[in-house]
Amino acid sequence: LNTFRNFLNGSNFLPINNIDLALIEKFNHYALTVLKMNHNTVSGYHKDLKKYLGIAKKKGLIHTSPYEEFKFKYVPGEREVLDNQELLSLFNLYKTEFINVGGKTLPLPPDHKEVLRRFLFSCVTGIRLSDTHHIT
């Protein structure tokens, strides 16, 4: 909702019957080119908008949904899996708290250590890295 609201220049009000195919296409272009969002992120926004426009159609608030003409789909993501040695190297880096940069041994910055901690936790548990901030 916030991304769509920003696309509408911060407007909190847009009559649902003003959401047409042209507006959906402009939003798609805005998210992909201006915000430089990933294709699947934008597809997630379309999925949500399509759902609410479908509900509006069922309730008789609109006659047609622009998503009857606008098609989108998720594309398989490209993921490269770490092997055991790479994972072990990252774990050892976390434990030692030092990194070798240009022949010098420097302490691992606290923010880097926190990112590494969350990444390793995500690797071990399978929880998405983006969801680790919800865990206390």
Biotite code that builds the C-alpha atoms (Angstrom):
import biotite.structure as struc

atoms = struc.array([
    struc.Atom([0.000, 0.000, 0.000], chain_id="A", res_id=1, res_name="LEU", atom_name="CA", element="C"),
    struc.Atom([2.798, 2.437, 0.861], chain_id="A", res_id=2, res_name="ASN", atom_name="CA", element="C"),
    struc.Atom([4.573, 1.818, -2.439], chain_id="A", res_id=3, res_name="THR", atom_name="CA", element="C"),
    struc.Atom([1.345, 2.355, -4.370], chain_id="A", res_id=4, res_name="PHE", atom_name="CA", element="C"),
    struc.Atom([0.595, 5.455, -2.273], chain_id="A", res_id=5, res_name="ARG", atom_name="CA", element="C"),
    struc.Atom([4.079, 6.846, -3.044], chain_id="A", res_id=6, res_name="ASN", atom_name="CA", element="C"),
    struc.Atom([3.443, 6.147, -6.721], chain_id="A", res_id=7, res_name="PHE", atom_name="CA", element="C"),
    struc.Atom([0.310, 8.298, -6.383], chain_id="A", res_id=8, res_name="LEU", atom_name="CA", element="C"),
    struc.Atom([2.442, 11.121, -4.902], chain_id="A", res_id=9, res_name="ASN", atom_name="CA", element="C"),
    struc.Atom([1.438, 10.358, -1.325], chain_id="A", res_id=10, res_name="GLY", atom_name="CA", element="C"),
    struc.Atom([-2.300, 10.447, -1.915], chain_id="A", res_id=11, res_name="SER", atom_name="CA", element="C"),
    struc.Atom([-4.391, 8.652, 0.704], chain_id="A", res_id=12, res_name="ASN", atom_name="CA", element="C"),
    struc.Atom([-7.457, 8.695, -1.499], chain_id="A", res_id=13, res_name="PHE", atom_name="CA", element="C"),
    struc.Atom([-8.039, 7.135, -4.890], chain_id="A", res_id=14, res_name="LEU", atom_name="CA", element="C"),
    struc.Atom([-11.500, 5.990, -5.931], chain_id="A", res_id=15, res_name="PRO", atom_name="CA", element="C"),
    struc.Atom([-11.215, 2.288, -6.707], chain_id="A", res_id=16, res_name="ILE", atom_name="CA", element="C"),
    struc.Atom([-12.978, 2.749, -10.025], chain_id="A", res_id=17, res_name="ASN", atom_name="CA", element="C"),
    struc.Atom([-10.083, 5.035, -11.107], chain_id="A", res_id=18, res_name="ASN", atom_name="CA", element="C"),
    struc.Atom([-7.669, 2.109, -11.021], chain_id="A", res_id=19, res_name="ILE", atom_name="CA", element="C"),
    struc.Atom([-7.544, 1.070, -14.638], chain_id="A", res_id=20, res_name="ASP", atom_name="CA", element="C"),
    struc.Atom([-5.152, -0.799, -16.937], chain_id="A", res_id=21, res_name="LEU", atom_name="CA", element="C"),
    struc.Atom([-3.179, 2.364, -17.779], chain_id="A", res_id=22, res_name="ALA", atom_name="CA", element="C"),
    struc.Atom([-2.605, 3.130, -14.083], chain_id="A", res_id=23, res_name="LEU", atom_name="CA", element="C"),
    struc.Atom([-1.510, -0.460, -13.369], chain_id="A", res_id=24, res_name="ILE", atom_name="CA", element="C"),
    struc.Atom([0.933, -0.333, -16.302], chain_id="A", res_id=25, res_name="GLU", atom_name="CA", element="C"),
    struc.Atom([2.339, 2.998, -15.067], chain_id="A", res_id=26, res_name="LYS", atom_name="CA", element="C"),
    struc.Atom([2.714, 1.582, -11.556], chain_id="A", res_id=27, res_name="PHE", atom_name="CA", element="C"),
    struc.Atom([4.514, -1.451, -12.980], chain_id="A", res_id=28, res_name="ASN", atom_name="CA", element="C"),
    struc.Atom([6.905, 0.796, -14.916], chain_id="A", res_id=29, res_name="HIS", atom_name="CA", element="C"),
    struc.Atom([7.464, 3.030, -11.859], chain_id="A", res_id=30, res_name="TYR", atom_name="CA", element="C"),
    struc.Atom([8.306, 0.102, -9.567], chain_id="A", res_id=31, res_name="ALA", atom_name="CA", element="C"),
    struc.Atom([10.645, -1.569, -12.069], chain_id="A", res_id=32, res_name="LEU", atom_name="CA", element="C"),
    struc.Atom([12.463, 1.484, -13.442], chain_id="A", res_id=33, res_name="THR", atom_name="CA", element="C"),
    struc.Atom([12.207, 4.313, -10.916], chain_id="A", res_id=34, res_name="VAL", atom_name="CA", element="C"),
    struc.Atom([12.379, 2.225, -7.737], chain_id="A", res_id=35, res_name="LEU", atom_name="CA", element="C"),
    struc.Atom([14.498, -0.436, -9.482], chain_id="A", res_id=36, res_name="LYS", atom_name="CA", element="C"),
    struc.Atom([12.629, -3.220, -7.710], chain_id="A", res_id=37, res_name="MET", atom_name="CA", element="C"),
    struc.Atom([13.104, -6.884, -8.452], chain_id="A", res_id=38, res_name="ASN", atom_name="CA", element="C"),
    struc.Atom([10.581, -8.428, -10.862], chain_id="A", res_id=39, res_name="HIS", atom_name="CA", element="C"),
    struc.Atom([9.191, -10.771, -8.197], chain_id="A", res_id=40, res_name="ASN", atom_name="CA", element="C"),
    struc.Atom([8.825, -7.929, -5.689], chain_id="A", res_id=41, res_name="THR", atom_name="CA", element="C"),
    struc.Atom([6.685, -6.032, -8.189], chain_id="A", res_id=42, res_name="VAL", atom_name="CA", element="C"),
    struc.Atom([4.729, -9.216, -8.949], chain_id="A", res_id=43, res_name="SER", atom_name="CA", element="C"),
    struc.Atom([3.965, -9.459, -5.221], chain_id="A", res_id=44, res_name="GLY", atom_name="CA", element="C"),
    struc.Atom([2.516, -5.940, -5.299], chain_id="A", res_id=45, res_name="TYR", atom_name="CA", element="C"),
    struc.Atom([0.410, -6.872, -8.318], chain_id="A", res_id=46, res_name="HIS", atom_name="CA", element="C"),
    struc.Atom([-0.808, -10.004, -6.535], chain_id="A", res_id=47, res_name="LYS", atom_name="CA", element="C"),
    struc.Atom([-2.051, -7.878, -3.627], chain_id="A", res_id=48, res_name="ASP", atom_name="CA", element="C"),
    struc.Atom([-3.676, -5.242, -5.848], chain_id="A", res_id=49, res_name="LEU", atom_name="CA", element="C"),
    struc.Atom([-5.311, -7.939, -7.961], chain_id="A", res_id=50, res_name="LYS", atom_name="CA", element="C"),
    struc.Atom([-6.747, -9.547, -4.821], chain_id="A", res_id=51, res_name="LYS", atom_name="CA", element="C"),
    struc.Atom([-8.331, -6.322, -3.570], chain_id="A", res_id=52, res_name="TYR", atom_name="CA", element="C"),
    struc.Atom([-9.663, -5.387, -6.989], chain_id="A", res_id=53, res_name="LEU", atom_name="CA", element="C"),
    struc.Atom([-11.152, -8.889, -7.244], chain_id="A", res_id=54, res_name="GLY", atom_name="CA", element="C"),
    struc.Atom([-12.926, -8.347, -3.908], chain_id="A", res_id=55, res_name="ILE", atom_name="CA", element="C"),
    struc.Atom([-14.196, -4.961, -5.138], chain_id="A", res_id=56, res_name="ALA", atom_name="CA", element="C"),
    struc.Atom([-15.553, -6.616, -8.277], chain_id="A", res_id=57, res_name="LYS", atom_name="CA", element="C"),
    struc.Atom([-17.331, -9.320, -6.264], chain_id="A", res_id=58, res_name="LYS", atom_name="CA", element="C"),
    struc.Atom([-18.919, -6.628, -4.076], chain_id="A", res_id=59, res_name="LYS", atom_name="CA", element="C"),
    struc.Atom([-20.085, -4.732, -7.168], chain_id="A", res_id=60, res_name="GLY", atom_name="CA", element="C"),
    struc.Atom([-17.875, -1.707, -6.515], chain_id="A", res_id=61, res_name="LEU", atom_name="CA", element="C"),
    struc.Atom([-16.284, -2.076, -9.955], chain_id="A", res_id=62, res_name="ILE", atom_name="CA", element="C"),
    struc.Atom([-17.440, -3.883, -13.099], chain_id="A", res_id=63, res_name="HIS", atom_name="CA", element="C"),
    struc.Atom([-14.081, -5.142, -14.304], chain_id="A", res_id=64, res_name="THR", atom_name="CA", element="C"),
    struc.Atom([-10.609, -5.497, -12.864], chain_id="A", res_id=65, res_name="SER", atom_name="CA", element="C"),
    struc.Atom([-7.633, -4.199, -14.856], chain_id="A", res_id=66, res_name="PRO", atom_name="CA", element="C"),
    struc.Atom([-5.931, -7.473, -13.992], chain_id="A", res_id=67, res_name="TYR", atom_name="CA", element="C"),
    struc.Atom([-8.253, -9.229, -16.414], chain_id="A", res_id=68, res_name="GLU", atom_name="CA", element="C"),
    struc.Atom([-6.003, -7.672, -19.085], chain_id="A", res_id=69, res_name="GLU", atom_name="CA", element="C"),
    struc.Atom([-2.715, -7.128, -17.190], chain_id="A", res_id=70, res_name="PHE", atom_name="CA", element="C"),
    struc.Atom([-0.779, -10.354, -16.714], chain_id="A", res_id=71, res_name="LYS", atom_name="CA", element="C"),
    struc.Atom([2.190, -10.907, -14.433], chain_id="A", res_id=72, res_name="PHE", atom_name="CA", element="C"),
    struc.Atom([4.012, -13.924, -13.101], chain_id="A", res_id=73, res_name="LYS", atom_name="CA", element="C"),
    struc.Atom([6.805, -14.818, -10.747], chain_id="A", res_id=74, res_name="TYR", atom_name="CA", element="C"),
    struc.Atom([10.089, -15.946, -12.229], chain_id="A", res_id=75, res_name="VAL", atom_name="CA", element="C"),
    struc.Atom([12.303, -18.495, -10.525], chain_id="A", res_id=76, res_name="PRO", atom_name="CA", element="C"),
    struc.Atom([14.998, -16.779, -8.505], chain_id="A", res_id=77, res_name="GLY", atom_name="CA", element="C"),
    struc.Atom([18.661, -17.497, -9.044], chain_id="A", res_id=78, res_name="GLU", atom_name="CA", element="C"),
    struc.Atom([20.182, -18.859, -5.872], chain_id="A", res_id=79, res_name="ARG", atom_name="CA", element="C"),
    struc.Atom([23.682, -20.125, -5.396], chain_id="A", res_id=80, res_name="GLU", atom_name="CA", element="C"),
    struc.Atom([24.082, -22.543, -2.520], chain_id="A", res_id=81, res_name="VAL", atom_name="CA", element="C"),
    struc.Atom([27.101, -22.335, -0.232], chain_id="A", res_id=82, res_name="LEU", atom_name="CA", element="C"),
    struc.Atom([29.097, -25.521, 0.182], chain_id="A", res_id=83, res_name="ASP", atom_name="CA", element="C"),
    struc.Atom([30.088, -26.787, 3.641], chain_id="A", res_id=84, res_name="ASN", atom_name="CA", element="C"),
    struc.Atom([33.579, -25.267, 3.444], chain_id="A", res_id=85, res_name="GLN", atom_name="CA", element="C"),
    struc.Atom([32.235, -21.811, 2.593], chain_id="A", res_id=86, res_name="GLU", atom_name="CA", element="C"),
    struc.Atom([29.737, -21.988, 5.441], chain_id="A", res_id=87, res_name="LEU", atom_name="CA", element="C"),
    struc.Atom([32.452, -23.160, 7.849], chain_id="A", res_id=88, res_name="LEU", atom_name="CA", element="C"),
    struc.Atom([34.701, -20.261, 6.752], chain_id="A", res_id=89, res_name="SER", atom_name="CA", element="C"),
    struc.Atom([31.915, -17.780, 7.519], chain_id="A", res_id=90, res_name="LEU", atom_name="CA", element="C"),
    struc.Atom([31.297, -19.406, 10.899], chain_id="A", res_id=91, res_name="PHE", atom_name="CA", element="C"),
    struc.Atom([35.017, -19.183, 11.726], chain_id="A", res_id=92, res_name="ASN", atom_name="CA", element="C"),
    struc.Atom([35.033, -15.522, 10.706], chain_id="A", res_id=93, res_name="LEU", atom_name="CA", element="C"),
    struc.Atom([32.123, -14.916, 13.063], chain_id="A", res_id=94, res_name="TYR", atom_name="CA", element="C"),
    struc.Atom([33.933, -16.674, 15.929], chain_id="A", res_id=95, res_name="LYS", atom_name="CA", element="C"),
    struc.Atom([37.313, -14.954, 15.456], chain_id="A", res_id=96, res_name="THR", atom_name="CA", element="C"),
    struc.Atom([35.829, -11.498, 14.844], chain_id="A", res_id=97, res_name="GLU", atom_name="CA", element="C"),
    struc.Atom([38.822, -10.472, 12.686], chain_id="A", res_id=98, res_name="PHE", atom_name="CA", element="C"),
    struc.Atom([39.170, -10.047, 8.953], chain_id="A", res_id=99, res_name="ILE", atom_name="CA", element="C"),
    struc.Atom([42.277, -9.875, 6.786], chain_id="A", res_id=100, res_name="ASN", atom_name="CA", element="C"),
    struc.Atom([42.244, -6.781, 4.564], chain_id="A", res_id=101, res_name="VAL", atom_name="CA", element="C"),
    struc.Atom([45.269, -6.068, 2.379], chain_id="A", res_id=102, res_name="GLY", atom_name="CA", element="C"),
    struc.Atom([47.570, -8.077, 4.616], chain_id="A", res_id=103, res_name="GLY", atom_name="CA", element="C"),
    struc.Atom([46.341, -6.360, 7.785], chain_id="A", res_id=104, res_name="LYS", atom_name="CA", element="C"),
    struc.Atom([44.239, -8.036, 10.445], chain_id="A", res_id=105, res_name="THR", atom_name="CA", element="C"),
    struc.Atom([41.374, -5.760, 11.401], chain_id="A", res_id=106, res_name="LEU", atom_name="CA", element="C"),
    struc.Atom([38.442, -6.254, 13.765], chain_id="A", res_id=107, res_name="PRO", atom_name="CA", element="C"),
    struc.Atom([35.169, -7.172, 12.109], chain_id="A", res_id=108, res_name="LEU", atom_name="CA", element="C"),
    struc.Atom([32.929, -4.059, 12.325], chain_id="A", res_id=109, res_name="PRO", atom_name="CA", element="C"),
    struc.Atom([29.943, -4.595, 14.672], chain_id="A", res_id=110, res_name="PRO", atom_name="CA", element="C"),
    struc.Atom([27.368, -4.070, 11.914], chain_id="A", res_id=111, res_name="ASP", atom_name="CA", element="C"),
    struc.Atom([29.151, -6.628, 9.696], chain_id="A", res_id=112, res_name="HIS", atom_name="CA", element="C"),
    struc.Atom([29.178, -9.087, 12.582], chain_id="A", res_id=113, res_name="LYS", atom_name="CA", element="C"),
    struc.Atom([25.437, -8.606, 13.098], chain_id="A", res_id=114, res_name="GLU", atom_name="CA", element="C"),
    struc.Atom([24.713, -9.215, 9.401], chain_id="A", res_id=115, res_name="VAL", atom_name="CA", element="C"),
    struc.Atom([26.919, -12.307, 9.475], chain_id="A", res_id=116, res_name="LEU", atom_name="CA", element="C"),
    struc.Atom([25.180, -13.546, 12.643], chain_id="A", res_id=117, res_name="ARG", atom_name="CA", element="C"),
    struc.Atom([21.764, -13.217, 11.022], chain_id="A", res_id=118, res_name="ARG", atom_name="CA", element="C"),
    struc.Atom([22.988, -14.796, 7.793], chain_id="A", res_id=119, res_name="PHE", atom_name="CA", element="C"),
    struc.Atom([24.417, -17.824, 9.602], chain_id="A", res_id=120, res_name="LEU", atom_name="CA", element="C"),
    struc.Atom([21.232, -18.162, 11.659], chain_id="A", res_id=121, res_name="PHE", atom_name="CA", element="C"),
    struc.Atom([19.234, -18.058, 8.440], chain_id="A", res_id=122, res_name="SER", atom_name="CA", element="C"),
    struc.Atom([21.461, -20.733, 6.867], chain_id="A", res_id=123, res_name="CYS", atom_name="CA", element="C"),
    struc.Atom([21.018, -23.066, 9.838], chain_id="A", res_id=124, res_name="VAL", atom_name="CA", element="C"),
    struc.Atom([17.277, -22.548, 10.396], chain_id="A", res_id=125, res_name="THR", atom_name="CA", element="C"),
    struc.Atom([16.001, -21.851, 6.885], chain_id="A", res_id=126, res_name="GLY", atom_name="CA", element="C"),
    struc.Atom([14.328, -18.643, 8.044], chain_id="A", res_id=127, res_name="ILE", atom_name="CA", element="C"),
    struc.Atom([14.543, -15.914, 5.417], chain_id="A", res_id=128, res_name="ARG", atom_name="CA", element="C"),
    struc.Atom([17.223, -13.351, 6.163], chain_id="A", res_id=129, res_name="LEU", atom_name="CA", element="C"),
    struc.Atom([14.636, -10.588, 5.789], chain_id="A", res_id=130, res_name="SER", atom_name="CA", element="C"),
    struc.Atom([12.538, -12.194, 8.559], chain_id="A", res_id=131, res_name="ASP", atom_name="CA", element="C"),
    struc.Atom([15.317, -12.495, 11.157], chain_id="A", res_id=132, res_name="THR", atom_name="CA", element="C"),
    struc.Atom([14.679, -8.991, 12.486], chain_id="A", res_id=133, res_name="HIS", atom_name="CA", element="C"),
    struc.Atom([11.294, -10.208, 13.786], chain_id="A", res_id=134, res_name="HIS", atom_name="CA", element="C"),
    struc.Atom([12.939, -12.698, 16.116], chain_id="A", res_id=135, res_name="ILE", atom_name="CA", element="C"),
    struc.Atom([13.721, -11.687, 19.683], chain_id="A", res_id=136, res_name="THR", atom_name="CA", element="C"),
])
